[in-house]
Amino acid sequence: MLVGMVVGSCVSFFLGLFTPAAGPDWMWAGGREDMIRSLFFLPNGSFRRYGRPALFLTIASGAAAFAWLAAVR
């Protein structure tokens, strides 16, 4: 059940990234005024100049950190 929830969350996250009609507001608890959201997106919902690569780099580095922690353990 846990694996299904994690996979479903990841799939919905990536579908939201590639579906421009959905907009980025569904990902952030603070809505349009969320501080972390403003690092990646403009107020109108479009990505900042380097927002998409920065978001993918953030996700990739987080996944690498988890993998490293699992390997060290």
N, C-alpha and C positions, 0 to 999 in steps of 0.2 A: 504494500500500500504506500509506503514511504517513497519507494522508487518511482511509482506511478505519479505521485504528486510532484516530485522533483522534475521528472521528465515533462509532465504537463505544464509546469510553471516555465521551464526553459523554452518549450515550444511556443507558448503564448507570448513570452517575452520577445523571441526572435520574429514571430509573425507580426507583432506590434511594431517592431523596428522597420520592417519592410513593407508595412501597409500604411502609406501616408495618410489615408483617410481617418485612421484611428487616432492619430496625433499622439504626442508624448505624455499627455496629462494623466493617462490611466496608470502610468508606472510610478508616479510620485505621490506620496501621502499628502504633501503640502499643496498639490495642484500647481497652478502657474507661478505661485510665489515661492515654491520650494527652492532653497539655496543650491542644492546639488543639481537640480534640474537646470538651473540657469547657467551652470558650467558647460552643459552640452547643447542646450537649445536656446533659441531666441524667444522673446515673449509671444510671437505669433505661432510658435510650434515648429518652425523649421530648424534644422541643425545649424549650429554655428559653423564657422569656416572649417575648423578641424574637429567638430563635435563628434561625427560618426567614427573617425579613426580613434579619437580619444576614448570614446565609449567602448569600442572593441578592445583597445589596449587595456583598459581598466578591467574588463571581464576576463581577458586572457591572463593578465598578471594575477588576478584573484584565483583563477583556476590553477595556475602554475604554483602559487603559494600553497594551495590546498594539497596539490599533488606532492610537493616537496615535503610538507608536513607529514603526509601519509607514508612517504618513502623513508623518512628519517626515523619514524616511530618503529 
